[in-house]
Amino acid sequence: MRVEAQIPGVVKAISTRVTQAGGTCFLVGGAVVDLILAQAHPEIPQMGPKDWDIEVFGLSIDRLSELFADLGPKECGKAFGILKLSAEMCGGVDVDINVPRRDNKVGIGHKGFACDLDPTMTPKEAARRRDFSMNSISLNLTTMEVVDPFGGVEDLHAGVLRATDPETFVEDPLRALRAMQLLARKAEVVDPATMTLIKGMVDTFPTLAKERVHEEWRKLLLKAEKPSVGLEFLRESGWLKWFPELEALIGCGQHPEWHPEGDVWIHTLEVADSAAWARDKVDPEWAEAFVFGAMLHDVGKPATTVFPHMVASGDAPKELLWTARGHDRKGMDPAETFLRRMTADKKLIERATTIVGEHMQPWSLHQGGARDGAWKRLHGKIRLDIIGWMSRCDCCGRPDRSIGEPDFEHDVSKHCFDRFSDLGTEPVKPVLQGRDLIGAGVKPGPRMGAALKAAFEAQLDDDTLGKEVLLSVALTHLGAA
């Protein structure tokens, strides 16, 4: 497939308008990488680029604002020479336009740069500031010529992640985390010299803005086929020390019968990859919480595992060796701590930590032959389809099982899915309301809440009970209280 055929019409129209105004457009960034990979591997289904970044030479940022005033440009990055066009006015296509710039290091961290916009720069000069050689490739949208001044195409085909310019690479610590997700998504190995640079940047992590850290983690967990590659990169580069909840999993042993794969770290890698396979099957509104929850599901094990020295000292019985009772609930706090360091999104944190805290419940309920009421109570805490997928991913966190096998049977998750199909997306709602108690002559107060809870518990255990019977349960509770 020719590269030109894959470029949206709106991108070509933008290039034509720029050319007529005296400028030249180059496609840059991830879209170029995706187009080249799609051309090199036509046998592999490709979703195609979602974001289109265009670098314009020969026109100022003010001139571009005027030129594309009809496409609703937002000057959210004008200091960096970036205009974001309205996707609605571009036929649903996300397009960013920028002019070439030089980044001058004036402070610490990812934001410590002063930008010098210069539309007269050459494509090679403009490409030098980019992080990795594969991201320094550009495509002339007029001639369809690939411009590759730093050997990015060769590195891309070889699967090598290599710093474009070693001198400027170390100025931005975010590039280490970009390496984390890009290695898992676009490459196979980090160039040894580049890995040395990254190892030397470890102590610059605290200068990074947490939202930028979050974004790189999102790309790893939501876009990589095997997030384990990025997680292993963090371990090998020394950057895992900034994520101690995960680092603590290394060397935390497990029961060899239940976990032949090895320690909790290895198990977590397997589960993270299983979650990547399953993430498109969960509700999109839950996808991010699901992948974070899956990665963090066992962070409570280091604090709850019974190790050999504990048995030897008499602090724990031999039969509990390598067990980690209560690790699910114990993991909620470290999971929350991990997430709060990178985001203030309350819904994300609540959902992900609930997945961690409840991930053992489907197995426990299934093994214990729990009745309907117990499953409804669990559904009130977290959707049964979500925790069902978590349970299946956890089960497949070992090399002898693959979540993607079409004939793989997992009774626990199937039970969750079957119950979910009956209950729907929302928790079971109580039949008896406060107004019903008020109508029966009960005065509002703290005792009313306990009475309503008693009625709701009865309803969960027997959904055939009508409102009159539930009212009687509530009134009886009040009398007993």
Stockholm file with secondary structure:
# STOCKHOLM 1.0

chainA/1-481         MRVEAQIPGVVKAISTRVTQAGGTCFLVGGAVVDLILAQAHPEIPQMGPKDWDIEVFGLSIDRLSELFADLGPKECGKAFGILKLSAEMCGGVDVDINVPRRDNKVGIGHKGFACDLDPTMTPKEAARRRDFSMNSISLNLTTMEVVDPFGGVEDLHAGVLRATDPETFVEDPLRALRAMQLLARKAEVVDPATMTLIKGMVDTFPTLAKERVHEEWRKLLLKAEKPSVGLEFLRESGWLKWFPELEALIGCGQHPEWHPEGDVWIHTLEVADSAAWARDKVDPEWAEAFVFGAMLHDVGKPATTVFPHMVASGDAPKELLWTARGHDRKGMDPAETFLRRMTADKKLIERATTIVGEHMQPWSLHQGGARDGAWKRLHGKIRLDIIGWMSRCDCCGRPDRSIGEPDFEHDVSKHCFDRFSDLGTEPVKPVLQGRDLIGAGVKPGPRMGAALKAAFEAQLDDDTLGKEVLLSVALTHLGAA
#=GR chainA/1-481 SS CCGGGGSCHHHHHHHHHHHHTTCEEEEETHHHHHHHHHHHCTTSCCCCCSEEEEEEESSCHHHHHHHTGGGCCEEEEGGGTEEECCTGGGTTCEEEEECCEEEEECSSSTTCEEEEECTTSCHHHHHTTSSBGGGGCEEETTTCCEECTTCHHHHHHHTEECBSCHHHHTTCTHHHHHHHHHHHHHCSEECHHHHHHHHHTGGGGGGSCHHHHHHHHHHHHHHCSCHHHHHHHHHHHTGGGGCHHHHTTTTCCCCTTTCTTCSHHHHHHHHHHHHHHHGGGSCGGGHHHHHHHHHHTTTTHHHHCCCHHHHHTTSSCGGGTTCCTTHHHHTHHHHHHHHHTTCCCHHHHHHHHHHHHHTTHHHHHHHTTCCHHHHHHHHHHSCHHHHHHHHHHHHTCSTTCCTTCTTCCCHHHHHHHHHHHHHCSSCCCCSSCHHHHHHTTCCCSHHHHHHHHHHHHHHHHCTTCCHHHHHHHHHHHHHHC
#=GC SS_cons         CCGGGGSCHHHHHHHHHHHHTTCEEEEETHHHHHHHHHHHCTTSCCCCCSEEEEEEESSCHHHHHHHTGGGCCEEEEGGGTEEECCTGGGTTCEEEEECCEEEEECSSSTTCEEEEECTTSCHHHHHTTSSBGGGGCEEETTTCCEECTTCHHHHHHHTEECBSCHHHHTTCTHHHHHHHHHHHHHCSEECHHHHHHHHHTGGGGGGSCHHHHHHHHHHHHHHCSCHHHHHHHHHHHTGGGGCHHHHTTTTCCCCTTTCTTCSHHHHHHHHHHHHHHHGGGSCGGGHHHHHHHHHHTTTTHHHHCCCHHHHHTTSSCGGGTTCCTTHHHHTHHHHHHHHHTTCCCHHHHHHHHHHHHHTTHHHHHHHTTCCHHHHHHHHHHSCHHHHHHHHHHHHTCSTTCCTTCTTCCCHHHHHHHHHHHHHCSSCCCCSSCHHHHHHTTCCCSHHHHHHHHHHHHHHHHCTTCCHHHHHHHHHHHHHHC
//
